[in-house]
């Protein structure tokens, strides 16, 4: 897998971008705010529980830099900015936002996120970094309604109350996790909810509770479906009724002993060299070459790549921890990591973000890059990061004699997934023998 990558190395001697906060020689920087701490006394709020309206604030006449809460906030902003490498532009925007929010602040007040957003967004000021400061001060009231709540309310709309109750508990447990289960990915939750809603609506016309649903009802739902549509729907219903049975919502699981479609899984096909070469040639961003190596050599999922932190890399001992599993660091990935970390250090020298991969947005925060950013460099290409990961796992299966146990151990695959790769490898090897190929 490394031969094609070695040939793709190019000298990318682009000029370095200006650093965050960098000033031209001779210009006077903004003075450091005077040290300040949390005010120990001040005017108490006359009316508590009322949301302030910051949209009427006049920046020309209403700013009060003597307010002790604003002085404290500006001092905290300076400290956070130094830790995270905020640029002068970002510092100025945060300073301006805090002046709007804290010039009239008194002890006992809480700043509602929705009120802050209403005032800052029309001025094109970001709420994210002001939120960091207000959180550290302990005066932010995050009254935002989670998007999941609106989605859940819509999914349960018009479903019989007795059915909706158990369904809501199931979807919340999928989303949040429970005493005996971990949270599922949000895309899984969305898909299960999407598949279940039309079925639950149909059952609501005749039933008032999930315990009234029979095995025959489930079979009738599955009858018009075929292939993966049938299997995915059955998986969602199994998850729902198994949860309900485990929690005493239903007495019997009507999906028990209902088999899947038994369709023969498609044989995974290996990538051709020209496909891989085009993918490497299209890796234009500084991080893209490292992304290809992590997917094509270490079979890392997109989520694991985004979560990778600096402490997961041991360049000296050549070890790499991906998704909690320690792996040897090969020469190619080692070199690409060194190149990326050098670029990262030059581009964002003051960032405090612990993640290996950062961009212009996350360099000033502690969060991960988005999945959208991760795959942006491969959008429209024939070979994606996920396809490179699949090809690496298939290659391992072919080299090690189609052993599913080996695959499960090396890549932490589920049993059925490992068997699928092993079966594909076995069929590819048999086809090669029939054609009179090597081996």
Secondary structure, 3 states (H helix, E strand, C coil): CCHHHHHCCCCCCCCCCCCCCCCCCCCCCCCCCCCCCCCCCCCECCCCCCCCCHHHCCCCCCCCCCCHHHHHHHHHHHHHHHHHCCCHHHHHHHHHHHHHHHCCCCECCCEEHHHHHHHHHHHCCCCHHHHHHHHHHCCEECCCCCHHHHHHHHHHCCCCHHHHHHHHHHHHHHHHCECCECCCCHHHHHHHHHHHHHHHHHHHCCCCCHHHCCHHHHHHHHHCCCHHHHHHHHHHHHHHHHHHHHCCCCCCCCCCCCCCCCCCCCCCCCCCHHHHHHHHHCCCCCCHHHHHHHHHHHCCCHHHHHHCEHHHEECCCCEEEECCEEEECCHHHHHHHHHHHHHHHHHCCCCCCCECCCCCCHHHCCCCCCHHHHHHCCCCCCCCHHHHHHHHHHHHHHHCCCCHHHHHHHHCCCHHHHHHHHHHHHHHHHHHHHCCCCC
